[in-house]
Amino acid sequence: MIKSDAQRERTVVQIDGFRQAFTKASGDLRLPRLERLDQIAPLIAKVRIAKGFSQTELARRLGVSKQVISRYEENDYQTVAIGRLQEILDAIGVKTQITLGAPGGRKQNR
């Protein structure tokens, strides 16, 4: 609870900072290049938040309850099938591009 003008001013400054950070993040969200599929799941909640989607909105887009999304996020999406991960990424507007390669980047001779 805000009890003084000084507290109010600090709160207004913090809110402004949050708004600016949100605008910057949602306007030009840069995602890291991932090397492994198991690196995707831990990023989903962070990307969802940065893009301004609530759990409720994501649930609505996927046709599930908010509790389902909450359970996914409690486990960092580690138990979600790859097909469902793709649906989630599509729902929050993240384009995926997958490149498969041999270990060490070398071509295998046959």
Stockholm file with secondary structure:
# STOCKHOLM 1.0

chainA/1-110         MIKSDAQRERTVVQIDGFRQAFTKASGDLRLPRLERLDQIAPLIAKVRIAKGFSQTELARRLGVSKQVISRYEENDYQTVAIGRLQEILDAIGVKTQITLGAPGGRKQNR
#=GR chainA/1-110 SS CCCSHHHHHHHHHHHHHHHHHHHHHHHSCCCCCCSSGGGTHHHHHHHHHHTTCCHHHHHHHHTSCHHHHHHHHHTTTTTSCHHHHHHHHHHTTCCCCCCCCCGGGCCCCC
#=GC SS_cons         CCCSHHHHHHHHHHHHHHHHHHHHHHHSCCCCCCSSGGGTHHHHHHHHHHTTCCHHHHHHHHTSCHHHHHHHHHTTTTTSCHHHHHHHHHHTTCCCCCCCCCGGGCCCCC
//
